[in-house]
Structures are given as C-alpha cells and as structure tokens.
Amino acid sequence: MKVLGIDPGSLRCGFSVLEDLGGRLPRVREAGVWRLGDGAPLADRLARLWKHLDQILTEHSPDVLSIEESFVHKNVHSAMVLGHARGVVLAACASRGMTVVEFAPSSIKQTVAGSGRATKERVAEMARRQLGLQELPDSADATDALAIALCWFGSRSTTTGVVSGSKAARTKKKGFDVEAYLKRIGKG
C-alpha cells in the first residue's frame, strides 16, 4: 500500500510517498517540494503542479491520496488560489482511481503528535521519530506532507478523515497514543 501525502500550495507544494511493506514503519519512498514558479501566472503554476503530480503518480502508483482539508483563511483571495491547487491535486488523483482521504489540520496533529494543538515543530519531530528518519527534509512543506501521509497510517483502524469528499464518512476517533506507538516500534 502506497500513500501520497500532499501539502498543497500554489507556489510550493509539499509531497511524500510512504509505503507499507508489512513492517512496523512505513518506508519513505520520496519526499520533497515542488516549486511552481514565483511570479508566474496561476494557470502556468497549476499546469506545473499537474505535470509534477502526473510524474509522481506514474512513477510510484500510489493507492491513496492523503491531503489536508480546506480551512478558512482570513484572506479570501489566498483561500481561492489554494482551492485551485487542491482541485488540481484532487482531480489528478481521482482520475487515477485513487482513494482520496482528507484530514482536518487538528486530526493530523492529533494522530501524529498526540495533540490537536501541537506545534509544527512537535509534529515534525514526531513524524521523524515515527518514520525512523535521522533527519527531516529541509522544506517545511515536505515535512508537512510526510505528516499528512503518516496520518493515514495512524488512522487506518478508524476513519478520521473525509473519504472521497463525503462529509458523512467522518467518524470520531480517540487520541492516538504516541508514546505507546513509539514503545511498540522500539523508538520510545
């Protein structure tokens, strides 16, 4: 099972591919950030995003897209532009028949770091530990994409996200016990 984690953006888009090999930890196949072109017209940036997605989808053939749900921005224009980028990601993955699971930012933090109010730094460190990485990627966008993909692995027993856009698919989940997980994999 391969999971594509996406931290969408219209200037930079973080991505990661994690694979479940039947062991204790998913394996990081690839993680990074696509720079879509500061100052380029939105349509050109979205086309670049589509091309990057097409390349990674062809190379890795992931089964699941794990993506952060939309959230309300104070700046309506920024929210609309982000919505365009999310739309490209959702359409590219859905067109390949992938399962699409959206997670609220607080669910990602809860699942990865044990608290829905965890700082970005705490989420990044817990993702690093849970994936058995010596260090994280240089880009915060790539690190966020790792956490988003990791959230899917941590939530498999109970669906905490919105599957294929259906709000009815959301169910409540009790907190993820990070310390018990780290002990179980020998990292705590």
GROMACS elastic network, one bead per residue, 0.5 to 0.9 nm:
[ bonds ]
;  ai    aj funct       b0    kb
    1    18     6  0.83693   500
    1    19     6  0.56583   500
    1    20     6  0.52814   500
    1    21     6  0.74743   500
    1    62     6  0.72782   500
    1    63     6  0.62302   500
    1    64     6  0.80184   500
    2    17     6  0.66625   500
    2    18     6  0.56271   500
    2    20     6  0.63881   500
    2    26     6  0.89480   500
    2    29     6  0.89771   500
    2    60     6  0.78199   500
    2    61     6  0.75131   500
    2    63     6  0.53855   500
    2    64     6  0.65926   500
    2    65     6  0.89518   500
    3    16     6  0.80160   500
    3    17     6  0.55926   500
    3    18     6  0.52435   500
    3    19     6  0.63032   500
    3    20     6  0.83748   500
    3    62     6  0.54763   500
    3    63     6  0.60167   500
    3    65     6  0.59163   500
    3    66     6  0.67682   500
    3   149     6  0.60917   500
    3   150     6  0.84503   500
    3   152     6  0.77679   500
    3   153     6  0.84982   500
    4    15     6  0.70427   500
    4    16     6  0.56812   500
    4    18     6  0.66220   500
    4    19     6  0.89295   500
    4    56     6  0.89835   500
    4    57     6  0.86104   500
    4    60     6  0.89521   500
    4    62     6  0.60255   500
    4    63     6  0.77859   500
    4    64     6  0.61081   500
    4    66     6  0.60106   500
    4    67     6  0.83104   500
    4   145     6  0.83307   500
    4   146     6  0.88288   500
    4   148     6  0.87393   500
    4   149     6  0.61561   500
    5    14     6  0.80470   500
    5    15     6  0.55310   500
    5    16     6  0.50080   500
    5    17     6  0.62628   500
    5    18     6  0.78766   500
    5    31     6  0.89131   500
    5    64     6  0.84861   500
    5    65     6  0.60718   500
    5    67     6  0.59343   500
    5    68     6  0.87535   500
    5   144     6  0.84734   500
    5   146     6  0.62020   500
    5   147     6  0.77500   500
    5   148     6  0.53665   500
    5   150     6  0.78612   500
    5   151     6  0.89939   500
    5   152     6  0.87454   500
    6    13     6  0.71440   500
    6    14     6  0.57280   500
    6    16     6  0.66606   500
    6    17     6  0.89766   500
    6    65     6  0.74710   500
    6    66     6  0.65023   500
    6    67     6  0.52103   500
    6    68     6  0.74670   500
    6    89     6  0.81260   500
    6   141     6  0.87681   500
    6   142     6  0.83761   500
    6   144     6  0.80403   500
    6   146     6  0.81130   500
    6   148     6  0.68786   500
    6   149     6  0.74841   500
    7    12     6  0.87934   500
    7    13     6  0.57795   500
    7    15     6  0.62771   500
    7    16     6  0.89184   500
    7    67     6  0.65314   500
    7    68     6  0.67107   500
    7    86     6  0.89601   500
    7   141     6  0.62198   500
    7   142     6  0.74608   500
    7   143     6  0.89169   500
    7   144     6  0.61890   500
    7   146     6  0.87702   500
    7   148     6  0.73937   500
    8    12     6  0.74879   500
    8    14     6  0.64371   500
    8    15     6  0.82044   500
    8    67     6  0.77933   500
    8    68     6  0.79531   500
    8    82     6  0.71357   500
    8    83     6  0.89023   500
    8    85     6  0.62786   500
    8    86     6  0.59207   500
    8    89     6  0.77387   500
    8   141     6  0.84702   500
    8   145     6  0.86160   500
    9    12     6  0.52153   500
    9    14     6  0.77365   500
    9    36     6  0.88290   500
    9    81     6  0.82813   500
    9    82     6  0.57462   500
    9    83     6  0.87681   500
    9    84     6  0.89591   500
    9    85     6  0.59604   500
    9    86     6  0.75439   500
    9   141     6  0.88967   500
   10    13     6  0.68758   500
   10    35     6  0.87689   500
   10    36     6  0.68489   500
   10    37     6  0.86855   500
   10    42     6  0.74857   500
   10    45     6  0.66080   500
   10    46     6  0.70165   500
   10    49     6  0.81267   500
   10    81     6  0.67024   500
   10    82     6  0.60698   500
   10    84     6  0.78959   500
   10    85     6  0.56183   500
   10    86     6  0.87768   500
   11    34     6  0.82578   500
   11    35     6  0.60818   500
   11    36     6  0.50304   500
   11    37     6  0.60778   500
   11    38     6  0.60397   500
   11    39     6  0.87586   500
   11    40     6  0.89932   500
   11    42     6  0.89443   500
   11    45     6  0.71718   500
   12    33     6  0.64045   500
   12    34     6  0.55008   500
   12    36     6  0.57422   500
   12    37     6  0.80412   500
   12    38     6  0.87849   500
   12   141     6  0.75100   500
   13    32     6  0.84885   500
   13    33     6  0.54437   500
   13    34     6  0.51579   500
   13    35     6  0.67525   500
   13    36     6  0.76761   500
   13    49     6  0.78470   500
   13    85     6  0.87359   500
   13   141     6  0.65624   500
   13   142     6  0.78690   500
   13   145     6  0.86990   500
   14    31     6  0.76591   500
   14    32     6  0.58855   500
   14    34     6  0.64173   500
   14    35     6  0.89249   500
   14   139     6  0.79976   500
   14   140     6  0.79590   500
   14   143     6  0.75527   500
   14   144     6  0.69952   500
   14   145     6  0.53986   500
   14   146     6  0.85213   500
   15    30     6  0.80391   500
   15    31     6  0.55693   500
   15    32     6  0.55845   500
   15    33     6  0.59734   500
   15    34     6  0.77396   500
   15   141     6  0.75518   500
   15   142     6  0.56119   500
   15   143     6  0.84605   500
   15   144     6  0.82628   500
   15   145     6  0.50332   500
   15   146     6  0.72642   500
   15   149     6  0.88682   500
   16    28     6  0.74458   500
   16    29     6  0.75439   500
   16    30     6  0.55070   500
   16    32     6  0.65018   500
   16    33     6  0.86494   500
   16   142     6  0.67316   500
   16   143     6  0.83730   500
   16   144     6  0.89260   500
   16   145     6  0.55070   500
   16   146     6  0.54736   500
   16   147     6  0.89570   500
   16   148     6  0.86433   500
   16   149     6  0.69848   500
   17    27     6  0.84216   500
   17    28     6  0.61106   500
   17    29     6  0.53588   500
   17    30     6  0.52448   500
   17    31     6  0.63471   500
   17    56     6  0.87397   500
   17    60     6  0.77543   500
   17    62     6  0.75138   500
   17   145     6  0.86997   500
   17   146     6  0.77706   500
   17   149     6  0.73781   500
   18    26     6  0.58645   500
   18    27     6  0.54241   500
   18    29     6  0.56536   500
   18    30     6  0.73549   500
   18    31     6  0.86610   500
   18    62     6  0.86977   500
   18   146     6  0.78834   500
   18   149     6  0.68042   500
   18   150     6  0.76430   500
   19    25     6  0.88635   500
   19    26     6  0.52340   500
   19    27     6  0.51003   500
   19    28     6  0.65441   500
   19    29     6  0.67718   500
   19    62     6  0.84695   500
   20    23     6  0.70461   500
   20    24     6  0.85791   500
   20    25     6  0.72581   500
   20    27     6  0.64460   500
   20   153     6  0.84772   500
   21    24     6  0.84773   500
   21    25     6  0.80293   500
   21    26     6  0.65612   500
   21    27     6  0.71505   500
   22    25     6  0.81111   500
   22    26     6  0.80064   500
   23    26     6  0.70966   500
   23    27     6  0.89095   500
   24   184     6  0.84442   500
   24   185     6  0.61107   500
   25   130     6  0.71185   500
   25   131     6  0.59929   500
   25   132     6  0.74343   500
   25   185     6  0.76264   500
   26   130     6  0.87779   500
   26   131     6  0.65985   500
   26   150     6  0.81296   500
   26   153     6  0.79720   500
   27   131     6  0.71463   500
   27   132     6  0.88263   500
   28    31     6  0.72516   500
   28   131     6  0.74839   500
   28   133     6  0.88464   500
   28   146     6  0.84080   500
   29    60     6  0.84320   500
   31   137     6  0.74164   500
   31   142     6  0.59234   500
   31   143     6  0.79949   500
   31   145     6  0.76873   500
   31   146     6  0.71803   500
   32   137     6  0.69396   500
   32   138     6  0.84458   500
   32   139     6  0.71717   500
   32   141     6  0.76562   500
   32   143     6  0.80614   500
   32   145     6  0.83369   500
   33   139     6  0.69177   500
   33   140     6  0.88512   500
   33   141     6  0.63559   500
   33   142     6  0.54902   500
   33   145     6  0.89362   500
   34    48     6  0.88019   500
   34    49     6  0.75611   500
   34    52     6  0.73681   500
   35    38     6  0.80043   500
   35    45     6  0.88506   500
   35    48     6  0.88568   500
   35    49     6  0.87074   500
   36    40     6  0.80711   500
   36    44     6  0.82745   500
   36    45     6  0.51055   500
   36    46     6  0.77470   500
   36    47     6  0.89183   500
   36    48     6  0.61264   500
   36    49     6  0.66393   500
   37    40     6  0.54104   500
   37    41     6  0.85058   500
   37    44     6  0.83295   500
   37    45     6  0.62278   500
   37    48     6  0.85497   500
   38    41     6  0.86700   500
   38    45     6  0.85438   500
   39    42     6  0.86206   500
   40    43     6  0.82943   500
   40    44     6  0.64191   500
   40    45     6  0.64573   500
   41    44     6  0.54097   500
   41    45     6  0.64675   500
   41    46     6  0.88287   500
   42    45     6  0.50796   500
   42    46     6  0.61315   500
   42    47     6  0.85649   500
   42    81     6  0.80212   500
   42    84     6  0.89567   500
   43    46     6  0.51408   500
   43    47     6  0.61720   500
   43    48     6  0.86910   500
   44    47     6  0.50510   500
   44    48     6  0.62545   500
   44    49     6  0.86406   500
   45    48     6  0.50623   500
   45    49     6  0.62080   500
   45    50     6  0.87019   500
   45    85     6  0.87834   500
   46    50     6  0.62211   500
   46    51     6  0.86807   500
   46    84     6  0.77096   500
   46    85     6  0.63601   500
   46    88     6  0.69821   500
   47    50     6  0.50565   500
   47    51     6  0.62866   500
   47    52     6  0.87186   500
   47    88     6  0.86072   500
   48    51     6  0.50632   500
   48    52     6  0.61983   500
   48    53     6  0.85498   500
   49    52     6  0.51697   500
   49    53     6  0.61176   500
   49    54     6  0.85151   500
   49    85     6  0.76962   500
   49    88     6  0.74661   500
   49    89     6  0.79130   500
   50    53     6  0.50806   500
   50    54     6  0.60021   500
   50    55     6  0.85814   500
   50    88     6  0.64228   500
   50    89     6  0.72577   500
   50    92     6  0.69940   500
   51    54     6  0.50414   500
   51    55     6  0.61950   500
   51    56     6  0.87721   500
   52    55     6  0.51606   500
   52    56     6  0.63677   500
   52    57     6  0.85733   500
   53    56     6  0.52321   500
   53    57     6  0.59230   500
   53    58     6  0.83848   500
   53    88     6  0.89430   500
   53    89     6  0.72872   500
   53    92     6  0.71186   500
   53    93     6  0.82661   500
   54    57     6  0.51216   500
   54    58     6  0.60068   500
   54    59     6  0.84964   500
   54    92     6  0.72473   500
   54    93     6  0.87741   500
   55    58     6  0.51953   500
   55    59     6  0.60766   500
   55    60     6  0.85894   500
   56    59     6  0.50036   500
   56    60     6  0.58648   500
   56    61     6  0.75618   500
   56    62     6  0.86193   500
   57    60     6  0.55007   500
   57    62     6  0.64133   500
   57    92     6  0.86974   500
   57    93     6  0.78501   500
   57    96     6  0.83549   500
   58    61     6  0.56121   500
   58    62     6  0.87133   500
   59    62     6  0.88635   500
   61    96     6  0.89149   500
   62    65     6  0.74837   500
   62    98     6  0.73920   500
   63    97     6  0.82477   500
   63    98     6  0.53209   500
   63    99     6  0.64922   500
   63   100     6  0.89507   500
   64    93     6  0.83357   500
   64    98     6  0.53404   500
   64   100     6  0.58847   500
   64   101     6  0.73154   500
   64   152     6  0.87449   500
   65    89     6  0.88856   500
   65    90     6  0.82187   500
   65    93     6  0.68477   500
   65    94     6  0.87448   500
   65    98     6  0.66625   500
   65    99     6  0.61802   500
   65   101     6  0.60478   500
   65   102     6  0.81270   500
   65   149     6  0.78831   500
   65   152     6  0.89418   500
   66    99     6  0.86050   500
   66   100     6  0.63217   500
   66   101     6  0.50497   500
   66   102     6  0.59028   500
   66   103     6  0.73530   500
   66   145     6  0.86581   500
   66   148     6  0.60996   500
   66   149     6  0.54330   500
   66   150     6  0.86103   500
   66   151     6  0.78470   500
   66   152     6  0.64000   500
   66   161     6  0.88790   500
   67    86     6  0.86050   500
   67    89     6  0.89392   500
   67    90     6  0.87886   500
   67   100     6  0.77505   500
   67   101     6  0.64122   500
   67   103     6  0.62767   500
   67   104     6  0.88164   500
   67   145     6  0.80595   500
   67   148     6  0.62304   500
   67   149     6  0.75824   500
   68    71     6  0.86449   500
   68   101     6  0.85004   500
   68   102     6  0.53771   500
   68   104     6  0.58537   500
   68   105     6  0.62348   500
   68   108     6  0.80037   500
   68   145     6  0.89786   500
   68   148     6  0.67902   500
   69   101     6  0.88831   500
   69   102     6  0.51544   500
   69   103     6  0.52971   500
   69   104     6  0.50974   500
   69   105     6  0.70451   500
   69   161     6  0.85884   500
   69   162     6  0.83081   500
   70    79     6  0.83706   500
   70    82     6  0.84396   500
   70    83     6  0.74669   500
   70    86     6  0.82997   500
   70   102     6  0.86858   500
   70   103     6  0.89817   500
   70   104     6  0.77567   500
   70   105     6  0.88643   500
   71    79     6  0.80435   500
   71   104     6  0.80499   500
   71   105     6  0.82823   500
   72    75     6  0.85302   500
   72    76     6  0.82629   500
   72    79     6  0.69192   500
   73    76     6  0.63464   500
   73    77     6  0.88157   500
   73    78     6  0.71410   500
   73    79     6  0.56429   500
   74    77     6  0.89996   500
   74    78     6  0.83542   500
   74    79     6  0.80783   500
   75    78     6  0.54199   500
   75    79     6  0.64287   500
   75    80     6  0.88524   500
   76    79     6  0.50726   500
   76    80     6  0.62154   500
   76    81     6  0.87175   500
   77    80     6  0.51423   500
   77    81     6  0.62645   500
   77    82     6  0.86335   500
   78    81     6  0.51567   500
   78    82     6  0.61086   500
   78    83     6  0.84532   500
   79    82     6  0.51186   500
   79    83     6  0.60477   500
   79    84     6  0.87616   500
   80    84     6  0.64221   500
   80    85     6  0.89344   500
   81    84     6  0.51423   500
   81    85     6  0.66335   500
   81    86     6  0.88233   500
   82    85     6  0.51389   500
   82    86     6  0.62064   500
   82    87     6  0.85226   500
   83    86     6  0.50391   500
   83    87     6  0.60106   500
   83    88     6  0.86916   500
   84    87     6  0.50043   500
   84    88     6  0.64082   500
   84    89     6  0.88553   500
   85    88     6  0.52027   500
   85    89     6  0.64676   500
   85    90     6  0.87322   500
   86    89     6  0.50994   500
   86    90     6  0.60536   500
   86    91     6  0.84781   500
   87    90     6  0.50901   500
   87    91     6  0.59407   500
   87    92     6  0.83968   500
   88    91     6  0.52474   500
   88    92     6  0.60184   500
   88    93     6  0.85741   500
   89    92     6  0.52572   500
   89    93     6  0.61916   500
   89    94     6  0.84477   500
   90    93     6  0.53720   500
   90    94     6  0.58849   500
   90    95     6  0.83433   500
   90   100     6  0.74168   500
   91    94     6  0.51440   500
   91    95     6  0.58458   500
   91    96     6  0.86618   500
   92    95     6  0.53240   500
   92    96     6  0.67663   500
   93    96     6  0.53067   500
   93    97     6  0.67550   500
   93    98     6  0.56131   500
   93    99     6  0.79795   500
   93   100     6  0.74351   500
   94    97     6  0.50379   500
   94    98     6  0.53900   500
   94    99     6  0.71512   500
   94   100     6  0.70135   500
   94   164     6  0.84143   500
   95    98     6  0.75219   500
   97   100     6  0.89190   500
   99   163     6  0.72750   500
   99   164     6  0.64481   500
  100   162     6  0.81089   500
  100   163     6  0.57536   500
  100   165     6  0.74372   500
  101   152     6  0.79004   500
  101   160     6  0.89739   500
  101   161     6  0.57655   500
  101   162     6  0.54328   500
  101   164     6  0.59620   500
  101   165     6  0.74399   500
  102   160     6  0.86766   500
  102   161     6  0.50934   500
  102   163     6  0.64450   500
  102   164     6  0.77856   500
  102   165     6  0.73372   500
  103   106     6  0.81043   500
  103   107     6  0.60868   500
  103   108     6  0.63938   500
  103   148     6  0.77776   500
  103   151     6  0.80296   500
  103   152     6  0.85061   500
  103   160     6  0.69396   500
  103   162     6  0.64850   500
  104   107     6  0.51410   500
  104   108     6  0.64915   500
  104   109     6  0.88362   500
  104   160     6  0.85906   500
  104   161     6  0.70592   500
  104   162     6  0.86638   500
  105   108     6  0.52194   500
  105   109     6  0.63874   500
  105   110     6  0.86454   500
  105   116     6  0.78040   500
  105   148     6  0.87926   500
  106   109     6  0.50698   500
  106   110     6  0.59864   500
  106   111     6  0.85084   500
  106   115     6  0.78349   500
  106   117     6  0.66180   500
  106   118     6  0.83651   500
  107   111     6  0.59414   500
  107   112     6  0.84012   500
  107   115     6  0.85206   500
  107   116     6  0.61350   500
  107   151     6  0.79089   500
  107   160     6  0.71331   500
  107   161     6  0.78746   500
  108   111     6  0.52443   500
  108   112     6  0.60030   500
  108   113     6  0.80334   500
  108   116     6  0.73832   500
  108   123     6  0.85131   500
  108   147     6  0.69351   500
  108   148     6  0.62057   500
  108   150     6  0.84110   500
  108   151     6  0.55267   500
  108   152     6  0.86588   500
  109   112     6  0.53653   500
  109   113     6  0.53811   500
  109   114     6  0.67089   500
  109   115     6  0.58488   500
  109   117     6  0.67316   500
  109   118     6  0.58737   500
  109   119     6  0.81066   500
  109   120     6  0.83224   500
  109   122     6  0.87587   500
  109   123     6  0.61710   500
  109   147     6  0.81662   500
  109   148     6  0.89604   500
  109   151     6  0.83126   500
  110   113     6  0.55316   500
  110   117     6  0.75185   500
  110   118     6  0.75086   500
  110   123     6  0.88992   500
  110   151     6  0.87763   500
  110   175     6  0.63979   500
  110   176     6  0.65675   500
  111   114     6  0.57115   500
  111   115     6  0.75000   500
  111   116     6  0.79525   500
  111   147     6  0.89969   500
  111   150     6  0.83962   500
  111   151     6  0.57620   500
  111   152     6  0.87267   500
  111   154     6  0.60750   500
  111   155     6  0.70796   500
  111   175     6  0.68725   500
  111   176     6  0.51866   500
  111   177     6  0.82299   500
  111   178     6  0.79700   500
  112   115     6  0.81171   500
  112   123     6  0.61879   500
  112   124     6  0.86656   500
  112   126     6  0.63388   500
  112   127     6  0.63430   500
  112   130     6  0.82499   500
  112   147     6  0.66031   500
  112   148     6  0.85804   500
  112   150     6  0.70404   500
  112   151     6  0.60781   500
  112   154     6  0.72679   500
  112   176     6  0.75081   500
  112   178     6  0.72573   500
  113   116     6  0.78252   500
  113   118     6  0.64959   500
  113   119     6  0.88602   500
  113   122     6  0.65505   500
  113   123     6  0.51703   500
  113   124     6  0.84431   500
  113   125     6  0.84105   500
  113   126     6  0.56909   500
  113   127     6  0.77059   500
  113   176     6  0.80221   500
  113   177     6  0.87094   500
  113   178     6  0.64903   500
  114   117     6  0.88433   500
  114   118     6  0.76292   500
  114   123     6  0.87945   500
  114   175     6  0.63745   500
  114   176     6  0.55614   500
  114   177     6  0.62428   500
  114   178     6  0.56953   500
  114   179     6  0.86125   500
  115   118     6  0.52448   500
  115   175     6  0.76202   500
  115   176     6  0.84215   500
  116   119     6  0.89901   500
  116   175     6  0.89286   500
  118   121     6  0.80629   500
  118   122     6  0.60446   500
  118   123     6  0.64407   500
  119   122     6  0.51697   500
  119   123     6  0.63077   500
  119   124     6  0.85774   500
  120   123     6  0.51368   500
  120   124     6  0.60648   500
  120   125     6  0.86081   500
  120   140     6  0.87262   500
  120   144     6  0.82107   500
  121   124     6  0.50767   500
  121   125     6  0.61535   500
  121   126     6  0.86097   500
  122   125     6  0.51420   500
  122   126     6  0.61186   500
  122   127     6  0.84965   500
  123   126     6  0.52025   500
  123   127     6  0.60576   500
  123   128     6  0.85563   500
  123   143     6  0.88891   500
  123   144     6  0.82686   500
  123   147     6  0.71022   500
  124   127     6  0.51108   500
  124   128     6  0.61637   500
  124   129     6  0.87111   500
  124   136     6  0.77025   500
  124   140     6  0.83772   500
  124   143     6  0.61848   500
  124   144     6  0.71812   500
  124   146     6  0.84481   500
  124   147     6  0.70591   500
  125   128     6  0.50323   500
  125   129     6  0.62512   500
  125   130     6  0.86013   500
  125   136     6  0.82225   500
  126   129     6  0.50586   500
  126   130     6  0.59678   500
  126   131     6  0.84232   500
  126   147     6  0.86169   500
  126   178     6  0.82532   500
  127   130     6  0.51225   500
  127   131     6  0.60022   500
  127   132     6  0.83978   500
  127   133     6  0.84912   500
  127   136     6  0.86530   500
  127   143     6  0.79754   500
  127   144     6  0.89537   500
  127   146     6  0.69944   500
  127   147     6  0.57178   500
  127   150     6  0.72504   500
  128   131     6  0.53321   500
  128   132     6  0.60742   500
  128   133     6  0.51804   500
  128   134     6  0.73090   500
  128   135     6  0.67222   500
  128   136     6  0.62008   500
  128   143     6  0.85805   500
  128   146     6  0.86963   500
  128   147     6  0.88132   500
  129   132     6  0.50465   500
  129   133     6  0.63230   500
  129   134     6  0.81858   500
  129   182     6  0.79111   500
  129   187     6  0.71965   500
  129   188     6  0.89374   500
  130   133     6  0.78802   500
  130   150     6  0.84780   500
  130   178     6  0.88119   500
  130   181     6  0.82220   500
  130   182     6  0.68497   500
  130   185     6  0.82666   500
  130   187     6  0.78568   500
  131   146     6  0.89104   500
  131   150     6  0.82437   500
  132   135     6  0.88976   500
  132   187     6  0.80317   500
  133   136     6  0.67941   500
  135   138     6  0.88673   500
  136   139     6  0.82766   500
  136   140     6  0.88754   500
  136   142     6  0.85495   500
  136   143     6  0.65898   500
  137   140     6  0.74767   500
  137   141     6  0.88986   500
  137   142     6  0.63171   500
  137   143     6  0.61884   500
  138   141     6  0.88281   500
  138   142     6  0.77101   500
  138   143     6  0.79993   500
  139   142     6  0.52783   500
  139   143     6  0.64198   500
  139   144     6  0.86951   500
  140   144     6  0.60283   500
  140   145     6  0.85355   500
  141   144     6  0.51086   500
  141   145     6  0.62581   500
  141   146     6  0.87786   500
  142   146     6  0.63369   500
  142   147     6  0.87992   500
  143   146     6  0.50795   500
  143   147     6  0.64155   500
  143   148     6  0.87052   500
  144   147     6  0.50725   500
  144   148     6  0.61476   500
  144   149     6  0.86794   500
  145   149     6  0.61963   500
  145   150     6  0.84285   500
  146   149     6  0.52309   500
  146   150     6  0.59646   500
  146   151     6  0.84947   500
  147   151     6  0.59987   500
  147   152     6  0.89106   500
  148   151     6  0.51302   500
  148   152     6  0.70349   500
  149   152     6  0.54900   500
  149   153     6  0.70774   500
  150   153     6  0.51726   500
  150   154     6  0.63267   500
  150   155     6  0.86995   500
  151   154     6  0.50392   500
  151   155     6  0.61048   500
  151   156     6  0.87178   500
  152   155     6  0.51718   500
  152   156     6  0.61923   500
  152   159     6  0.86657   500
  152   160     6  0.86959   500
  152   161     6  0.83848   500
  153   156     6  0.55945   500
  153   157     6  0.87707   500
  154   157     6  0.77906   500
  154   158     6  0.89433   500
  154   176     6  0.75235   500
  155   158     6  0.55419   500
  155   159     6  0.59435   500
  155   160     6  0.63237   500
  155   161     6  0.82980   500
  155   173     6  0.82846   500
  155   176     6  0.84139   500
  156   159     6  0.62901   500
  156   160     6  0.85249   500
  158   171     6  0.74798   500
  158   172     6  0.80774   500
  158   173     6  0.64801   500
  159   162     6  0.77912   500
  159   163     6  0.81281   500
  159   169     6  0.75716   500
  159   170     6  0.65044   500
  159   171     6  0.60520   500
  159   172     6  0.78204   500
  159   173     6  0.75049   500
  160   163     6  0.89009   500
  160   169     6  0.83919   500
  160   170     6  0.57277   500
  160   171     6  0.56037   500
  160   172     6  0.62055   500
  160   173     6  0.61179   500
  161   167     6  0.86691   500
  161   169     6  0.74781   500
  161   170     6  0.56269   500
  161   171     6  0.76629   500
  162   165     6  0.56327   500
  162   166     6  0.56827   500
  162   167     6  0.56905   500
  162   168     6  0.76782   500
  162   169     6  0.56167   500
  162   170     6  0.52761   500
  162   171     6  0.86829   500
  163   166     6  0.56989   500
  163   167     6  0.77350   500
  163   168     6  0.87497   500
  163   169     6  0.59790   500
  163   170     6  0.75497   500
  164   167     6  0.88507   500
  164   169     6  0.85967   500
  165   168     6  0.88838   500
  165   169     6  0.83517   500
  166   169     6  0.54891   500
  166   170     6  0.76835   500
  167   170     6  0.57891   500
  168   171     6  0.80788   500
  173   176     6  0.83332   500
  175   178     6  0.88388   500
  176   179     6  0.89729   500
  176   180     6  0.88673   500
  176   181     6  0.83870   500
  177   180     6  0.54657   500
  177   181     6  0.62765   500
  177   182     6  0.88013   500
  178   181     6  0.50602   500
  178   182     6  0.61662   500
  178   183     6  0.86503   500
  179   182     6  0.51321   500
  179   183     6  0.62182   500
  179   184     6  0.85614   500
  179   188     6  0.65694   500
  180   183     6  0.51354   500
  180   184     6  0.61032   500
  180   185     6  0.87760   500
  180   188     6  0.79885   500
  181   184     6  0.50047   500
  181   185     6  0.63677   500
  181   186     6  0.85885   500
  181   187     6  0.85559   500
  181   188     6  0.80713   500
  182   185     6  0.52679   500
  182   186     6  0.60725   500
  183   187     6  0.58081   500
  184   187     6  0.76972   500
  184   188     6  0.79453   500
  185   188     6  0.77482   500
